[in-house]
Amino acid sequence: MMVKLRNMAVALLLTAVGAYGCSEEVPFTDNPSCKAEFSTDTLSFDTVFTAIGSATDCFKIYNRHESGIRMDVSLVGGNDSPFRINVDGQSGIVISDVVILPEDSAYCFVSVSIDPHDADNPVLVMDSIRFARKDGSAQYVRLMAYGQDVIILRNEKIVSNTLLTSSRPYLIYDTLFVDKNAVLGIEAGTRMYFHDRAMVRVAGKILASGTCDNMIVMRGDRLDNLLQDVPYDLLAGRWGGILIDSCSFGNQFVGCDIHGGTWGIKTDTASIVREKLLVNSSIIHNVSEDCLQLNYCRSRIYNSQITNSGGHCVSLLGGDNSFQFCTIADFYPWTEKLSAVDIRNKADSAVVPIVNAGFRNCIITGSAADEVTGLVVDSISGQRPEDVSNYSFSHSLIHTLDTLNRHFHDNVWDKEDNPVYGAGNFRHISSGDYRYDFHLDSLSLARFNAVSSDAFRYDLDGVERPDSLADAGCYQYVGK
C-alpha cells in the first residue's frame, strides 16, 4: 500500500511539473504594468582584489502575477563589463528569452573580476543588468564593486631588511618567511591578507609598528560573506598564523589586529636571557587554536585584547612572561571550551621552570567552568620552588574556582552572584551574530580595580586612564 501511495504522489508531481513545464500551456502577459520585482535594486560587492575576482553573489527575480513573464537579460556594459551573469542556469553577456512562471521566481547570479589599475586606493566599477520585455519596456538592477590593487607575495622569503608599507594591501600565499639575518618592518596602517593556510614564519625579526588609530591588520583573504549577514572575516581558521622560531628574538607587535587564523602567535622553545616577544596595544582574536602560545621564552604582553580561541587564549609553558592591562576572555562559540589561561611548568616528564608568569591589572574570564588551569608543580627535588612556579595574579577580575591559591592577591572574582558576570562584563558578546565587543559594561567589576601606572597611561583605544582606580583590562570604561 505504501509503495502505491508513493508512486501515485510521484505521478501527481510529474503531472504538475509537466503542466507548468510546457510554456505553451502557460498564459503569458505583454502588459507593461505586470512588472517583475527584485530582491534588491542595487547589488553591491565588498572590495575585490584586482586580477583575483570574487565569490558569486545573487539576487532574486519575482513574478507575482497570474501570467508568465518573458524577458531578455543583458549587461548594459556588454563585453567590456567587469561583471558576469547567470540566470536560470544560463550564462552570458546576453541571455535571451528568460521565462518566469506565474507566482514563481528565479535567481540571478553575478560575479565580478576587475583588472589591475595601478592605483593605491580602491576604484569603483559599475554596470547595470537590463531586463527587457517584448513590449519594449525595461527594468534595471545596478551593480557596484570596488577594485583594490594588491601586492601578491607567494612563498616569499625576506633575506634582507625590508619594510612593508601601507600604500597597498598585501595578499600572501603559502609562507612569508623572514630569514635569520633579516628584519621585516611593517608600517602603521598596513593590511595583510592571508590565503587559506598561509602563515608567517620568523627566524629573523619582525618589527610591526602600528598605532591605536592606524592599526596593522593581519586577517584572511575572503572578503565576501558566508551567509547574508556573516562575513568570512568573522570566522576562525581562515589562515595559519605567526610562528616564531627558536633562533628569533626581539620581535615586536605594536598596534596590530591579528584575527581569524588557526592560531595567533606561537613561539618555539628558546631562552629567557633575551626578550623574544613584545605585544603592546594589540588585538589577537578569534582563532581555532591558541591565541598566544609561549613556550619557554621571555615575553611582555601589554595593553592588549587576547580573546576567543578554540584552544587557550594564553598558553604558557615555563619561561618569563609578564601581562599588564590585558583583556583575556574566551567566548569562542565553535568548540567545547578550554580555559582562557593555561600555565604549565612540566612537559611530559621534563620540568620547564616558570621564572615568572605575572598577570596584573587584567581581566581573565569566559564561558568555561574555570578560566585559569594548568599543571604547576610547586616543588621538585633539587630545585627551588620559586624556580619552577613563580606566578602571580593581582589587581585583576578573574573567573576561577581556585580562589584560595597563594599566588592570587588583591583580585575580584568573576562569579554568578555578581551584578554582572562573564559576558555581562562587556558591551556586546553574542554567538548569535558573531560580534564581540570587549569594551566594559558600566556595571563590570573590572572597573576601578587596577593599579594605575605611568607606563600604561593610555588604553588600547588611546583613552587616558585616571591617576588612580583605573579599570582592569585593555579598555578604560567610557560611556556609549
Buried (B, 14 or more C-beta within 10 A) or exposed (E): EEEEEEEEEEEEEEEEEEEEEEEEEBEBBEEEEBBBEBBEEEBEBBBBBBBBBBBBBBBEBBBEBEBBBBBBBBBBBEEEBBBBBBBBEEEEBEBEEBBBBBEBBBEBBBBBBBEBEEEEEBBEBBBBBBBBBBEEBBBBBBBBBBBBBBBBBEEBEBEEEBEBBBEBBBBBBBBBBBBEEBBBBBBBBBBBBBBEBBBBBBBBBBBBBBEBEEBBBBBBBBBBBBEEEEBBBBBBBBBBBBBBBBEBBBBBBBBBBBBBBBBBBBBBBBBBEEBBBBBBBBBBBBBBBBBBBBBBBBBBBBBBBBBBBBBBBBBBBBBBBBBBBBBBBBBBBBEEBBBBBBBBBBBEEEBBBBBBBBBBBBBBBBBBEBBBBBEBBEEBEEEEEEBBBBBBBBBBBBBBEEEEBEBBEEBBBBBEEBEBBBBBBBBEBEBEEBEBEBBBBEEBBBBBBBBBEEEBEBBBEEBEBEEEEBBBBBBBBEEE
